[in-house]
Amino acid sequence: MSPRTDIRNGFTRSAATVVMATAGCALADEESGYDRFWRHATLYENADEGLVRSVALSGRLQAEAMYFDADQEHFDDSTWRRFRFGFKAKFAGDWVAQLEGDFDLNESFGDWYTRLTDAYIGWQPDESRDLRILKHSAGFTLDGATSSKKLLTLQRNNLTNNLWFTAEYFTGISMAGTVDERWSYKAGVFSTDGDEEFSSFDASYFTLASLGYDWAQDTGMDKAVVQLDYVHNDKDSENNTRDFSNVVSLTSQWEKGPWGLWTDLSAGDGYFEQSDVWGVSLMPFYSSSERIQWVARYTYIESDDPNGVRLGRYHGEVTVGRGDEYQEIYGGLNVFFYGHKLKWQTGIEYAEMDDDAADGGNHDGWGISTGLRIYW
């Protein structure tokens, strides 16, 4: 989980209200207006000739407000959750490049820049081959493999938060793709160095392998993807990862008409002070129209030893300790103005955690959060 951003520097509550209100104004526009507006992100395009075939802006802007309460105390805030901005380009010979930075708008202007996120060169001749070199996302588990631009909930589920490497962007090399429209794969090796730009192998490395298959044609579903992720993380005290030597994740995405169910069953072998952990997350959803989507989620996590489980982002602001058994129920509403490119998300959640060590990890609380998500 990345460090909390807050309201103290430059993002007032009135500013949050103004930014989020733009979603309501956008609803009155025709979708063709959205198309015309988003088309401005393409700065140059000539697909037929020249070295440079296209240049476009890339990025995302996310703002949110929240209130969380538990036995210990309550926490409320509003914040710029993410702002990323950069460029992506396509070249002759199916080569691509992207350079994007992460900026913290809660800080004063001179301190906005945080790190590079996507900063890679790649080769993408077709859907079966997507080669990336240098810094890019290393996604595994259900929500860890889902971009924050396309999450169905405001925050990633806490099973992903515990097992996935939340720094997300690592320097390395990977190849991914889809074969015969049914098989999908990804394989890569990444440095675990925590450098904010391009890292070396001063710490160590981890490998990632994923294999998926879509049973939609056999089941009559619109989508029926089952995927197995495996990560081996070489043990090193300087790793910018979670302290797990091996992580296995079995995920599925089932969709038929307006209904859907996404699942995650994952486990990790801990090292140093980190206990072994396993858990499950179930996320059914229903789209009552093209604009309105209802989402529910249940998450259960258990560790072999005390203090092996951490709380989610905002529950963790109320209770700072860890426990050994965690449960969460979430219910949310997504309003899509322009698909995932412009949406409003709201969620209510209840979470409890037991702490057998009785050293501050017991938690029983609820929270509500709402936020605007934009990407281009």
Residue, then its C-alpha position, 0 to 999 in steps of 0.5 A: m500500500s502506497p503512503r497516504t496522501d492528504i489534504r494539507n498542501g494544496f487540495t482543499r475540500s472546496a477544491a475536491t468538490v469542484v473537481m468531482a462536480t465536473a462529472g455531473c456536468a459531463l453527464a449532460d454532454e453527448e458521448s460524441g462530445y466525449d469522443r471529441f474531447w478525448r481525441h485531443a490526447t492524440l498529438y500526432e498520428n500518421a500510421d502509414e509512413g515515417l519513423v514516428r507513427s503516433v504520439a499521445l498524452s497518457g495519464r490519470l487523475q483521481a480524487e476521493a473523499m472518505y470517512f472511516d470509523a472504528d473502536q479506536e477513533h475515526f479518520d476522514d479526509s479528501t485527497w488527490r489519490r493519483f495524478r500521472f502524466g506522460f507520453k506514449a508513442k508508436f514507431a515504425g516496425d511495431w516499436v512503442a515507448q511510454l514515459e509517465g511520471d507520478f505526481d503528488l498534487n497534495e504537496s506544494f508545486g516544487d515537490w509534486y514529482t514522486r517517481l517514474t511509473d511506466a518508462y519503457i520501450g516495447w515491441q507489439p506486432d500483434e496481440s500475441r506478443d507484447l515485449r516491454i523493457l525497462k520500467h513497467s507494471a508487474g501485475f498479479t493477483l486479481d486486483g494487482a493485475t488490474s490497472s487502477k484506471k479500471l478497478l471496479t472498487l475504489q481501492r484494491n481488495n485487501l488480499t491483493n494489498n497483502l500479497w501483491f507488490t504494491a510499488e507496482y512498477f519495476t525495472g525489468i523485461s516481460m513478454a505477454g500476449t493472447v494466443d488463439e483468443r483463448w490462451s493468455y500468458k505473461a512472463g518476466v523478470f524484474s529488479t526489486d530495487g526501490d529506485e524512483e527512476f530506473s533501478s539496477f539489481d542492487a537489491s535482488y530480483f523476482t520472476l513472474a509467470s501467468l497463464g490464463y484460459d478463456w472458457a467462454q466458447d465452451t460455457g456460453m458465457d461472455k467471458a470465462v477467464v481463469q488465470l494462474d499467477y506464480v511469483h518467485n521473489d528472491k529473499d533480500s532485506e533491501n527488496n521493495t516488495r512484500d516479504f514473500s518468497n513465493v506467491v500463487s494466485l488463482t483468479s477467475q472472471w465470469e461475465k454473462g450479460p449484465w452479471g459478473l463474478w470475479t474471484d481470487l484465491s491466493a497464498g504466499d510463503g513469508y520470510f523474515e518476520q512475515s508469516d505465511v498468508w492465504g485468502v480469498s476474495l469474491m466480487p459479484f457485480y451487476s450493470s443495471s444500465e450502460r451507466i450504472q453498475w452495482v458491486a459487492r465484495y467479500t474478502y477473507i485473509e488468514s495468517d499462520d502466525p500472529n501479526g501476519v495480516r495488514l489492514g487496507r488503506y483507510h482502515g489502516e489509518v484508524t488501526v495501525g497494528r496487524g492481526d492474523e484473521y481478517q474479513e471485509i464486506y464491501g458494497g459500491l456503486n459505479v457511475f460511468f460517464y465515458g466508460h472507465k475513462l470518466k467515472w464516479q465510484t462510491g463504496i461502503e465497507y465493513a472490516e474486522m480483524d482479530d489479533d491473537a497477539a493482542d498488541g494493537g491489531n484488533h479492528d472492528g470498523w466501517g467506512i465510506s469513500t467516494g471518488l472521481r476517476i479520469y484517464w486518457 
